[in-house]
């Protein structure tokens, strides 16, 4: 069973980024489970002084979930042409962790206009030694679509893109398991 941890960069209820990840959960192929991470807003502000042998429990829980997953799905909005601070904070807590480097990552973008945040996100993730899977990274025009997860999953164009991305990510994960 492939387990993916889904991380939304938005704290907003009804965020198209969060809903896109929920739709991915509905569209996951057999043998794949997508677990949403809901703790972005509960993480303390990153402080290297707290990142020692006993980091805050919320940080330990995030790292544990990242470590237990085979890959990550990330969908992040753009705020002021960059990554939202709360999401960057979560990534900062993963920088020094041993669970993150080499983790396969698919980037889901809910708005073609969010290109600056995507570029910044790619830079940060590459610096953190993530393995961004290009064929599993998609951009969909969902801004103002007002579709819920079931509506996205029921939309042929959206569903086809999401399923193709999930299949590509699964192939990458399975190939890396075979070479270990």
C-alpha positions as CSV (number, residue, x, y, z in Angstrom):
1,X,0.0,0.0,0.0
2,X,1.4,3.4,-1.0
3,X,0.7,6.1,1.6
4,X,0.8,9.8,0.6
5,X,0.7,12.6,3.0
6,X,-1.4,15.5,1.6
7,X,-0.2,19.0,2.7
8,X,-2.3,22.1,1.9
9,X,-0.6,25.4,2.1
10,X,-3.9,27.1,2.9
11,X,-5.5,27.5,6.3
12,X,-8.7,28.8,4.7
13,X,-11.8,26.7,5.0
14,X,-13.0,25.7,1.6
15,X,-9.6,26.5,0.0
16,X,-9.4,25.2,-3.6
17,X,-6.0,23.8,-2.7
18,X,-7.4,21.8,0.2
19,X,-10.4,20.7,-1.8
20,X,-8.1,19.6,-4.7
21,X,-6.2,17.3,-2.3
22,X,-9.5,16.0,-1.0
23,X,-10.5,15.2,-4.5
24,X,-7.2,13.4,-5.0
25,X,-8.1,11.2,-2.0
26,X,-11.4,10.3,-3.8
27,X,-9.5,9.5,-7.0
28,X,-6.6,7.5,-5.5
29,X,-6.0,4.3,-7.4
30,X,-6.3,0.9,-5.7
31,X,-3.3,0.3,-3.5
32,X,-2.9,4.0,-2.6
33,X,-4.1,5.8,0.5
34,X,-4.0,9.6,0.8
35,X,-3.9,11.0,4.4
36,X,-4.5,14.7,4.9
37,X,-2.3,16.6,7.3
38,X,-4.4,19.2,9.2
39,X,-1.7,20.6,11.6
40,X,-0.2,23.4,9.6
41,X,-1.9,26.1,11.7
42,X,-1.0,24.4,15.1
43,X,2.8,24.3,14.5
44,X,4.8,26.8,16.6
45,X,6.8,29.4,14.9
46,X,10.1,27.9,13.8
47,X,12.9,28.5,16.3
48,X,16.2,26.6,16.0
49,X,16.5,26.7,19.8
50,X,13.5,24.4,20.0
51,X,14.7,22.1,17.3
52,X,16.9,19.9,19.4
53,X,16.5,16.5,21.0
54,X,12.9,17.3,22.1
55,X,11.1,19.4,19.5
56,X,7.5,20.5,20.2
57,X,5.0,17.6,20.0
58,X,3.3,19.1,16.9
59,X,6.6,19.1,15.1
60,X,7.4,15.5,16.1
61,X,3.9,14.4,14.9
62,X,4.5,16.2,11.5
63,X,7.9,14.5,11.1
64,X,6.5,11.1,12.1
65,X,3.7,11.5,9.4
66,X,6.2,12.5,6.8
67,X,8.5,9.6,7.7
68,X,5.6,7.1,7.5
69,X,4.5,8.3,4.1
70,X,5.9,7.0,0.8
71,X,5.5,10.5,-0.8
72,X,3.9,13.9,-0.4
73,X,1.2,15.7,-2.3
74,X,1.5,19.5,-1.8
75,X,-1.0,22.1,-3.0
76,X,-0.1,25.6,-2.0
77,X,-1.7,29.0,-2.8
78,X,0.2,32.1,-3.6
79,X,0.0,35.1,-1.1
80,X,1.8,38.3,-2.1
81,X,3.7,36.4,-4.8
82,X,5.1,33.8,-2.4
83,X,4.5,30.9,-0.2
84,X,2.1,31.5,2.7
85,X,4.0,32.1,6.0
86,X,2.3,29.3,7.8
87,X,3.3,26.8,5.1
88,X,6.9,28.0,4.9
89,X,6.9,27.6,8.7
90,X,6.0,23.9,8.3
91,X,8.7,23.4,5.8
92,X,11.2,25.1,8.0
93,X,10.5,22.5,10.7
94,X,11.2,19.8,8.2
95,X,14.6,21.2,7.0
96,X,16.6,19.6,9.7
97,X,14.7,16.4,9.9
98,X,16.0,13.1,8.6
99,X,12.5,12.0,7.4
100,X,12.2,14.6,4.5
101,X,15.3,14.3,2.2
102,X,14.7,12.3,-0.9
103,X,10.9,12.1,-0.3
104,X,9.0,12.0,-3.7
105,X,6.8,15.1,-4.0
106,X,4.0,15.9,-6.4
107,X,3.0,19.6,-6.6
108,X,-0.7,20.3,-7.3
109,X,-1.4,23.9,-8.2
110,X,-5.0,25.1,-8.1
111,X,-4.4,28.3,-10.1
112,X,-2.2,29.0,-13.1
113,X,-1.8,32.5,-11.7
114,X,0.1,31.1,-8.7
115,X,3.4,30.7,-10.7
116,X,5.5,32.8,-8.3
117,X,4.6,30.7,-5.3
118,X,5.2,27.5,-7.3
119,X,8.7,28.7,-8.3
120,X,9.4,29.7,-4.7
121,X,8.1,26.4,-3.4
122,X,10.2,24.4,-5.9
123,X,13.3,26.4,-4.8
124,X,12.6,25.6,-1.1
125,X,11.8,22.0,-1.7
126,X,14.9,21.4,-3.9
127,X,17.0,23.0,-1.2
128,X,15.5,20.6,1.3
129,X,16.4,17.7,-1.0
130,X,12.9,16.8,-2.0
131,X,12.5,14.7,-5.1
132,X,10.0,16.6,-7.1
133,X,8.2,14.3,-9.6
134,X,7.6,16.5,-12.6
135,X,5.2,14.1,-14.3
136,X,3.1,14.0,-11.1
137,X,3.0,17.8,-10.7
138,X,0.0,19.5,-12.3
139,X,-1.6,22.9,-12.6
140,X,-5.4,23.2,-12.8
141,X,-7.6,26.3,-13.3
142,X,-9.7,25.9,-10.2
143,X,-9.7,29.4,-8.9
144,X,-13.4,30.5,-8.3
145,X,-14.6,27.1,-9.6
146,X,-16.6,26.6,-6.4
147,X,-16.4,22.8,-6.9
148,X,-16.3,20.6,-3.8
149,X,-14.1,17.4,-3.7
150,X,-16.9,15.3,-5.2
151,X,-17.5,17.9,-7.9
152,X,-13.8,17.9,-8.8
153,X,-13.6,14.1,-8.8
154,X,-16.7,14.0,-11.0
155,X,-15.3,16.5,-13.5
156,X,-13.7,14.4,-16.3
157,X,-10.9,16.9,-17.1
158,X,-9.9,17.4,-13.5
159,X,-10.2,13.7,-12.6
160,X,-8.1,12.7,-15.6
161,X,-5.3,15.1,-14.7
162,X,-5.3,14.1,-11.0
163,X,-5.4,10.4,-11.7
164,X,-2.6,10.7,-14.2
165,X,-0.5,12.6,-11.6
166,X,-1.2,10.0,-8.9
167,X,-0.3,7.2,-11.2
168,X,3.0,8.9,-12.2
169,X,3.8,9.4,-8.5
170,X,3.0,5.8,-7.7
171,X,5.3,4.6,-10.5
172,X,8.1,6.7,-9.2
173,X,7.6,5.4,-5.6
174,X,7.4,1.8,-6.8
175,X,10.5,2.2,-8.9
176,X,12.5,3.6,-6.0
177,X,11.3,0.7,-3.8
178,X,12.5,-1.9,-6.4
179,X,16.0,-0.3,-6.5
180,X,16.5,-0.2,-2.7
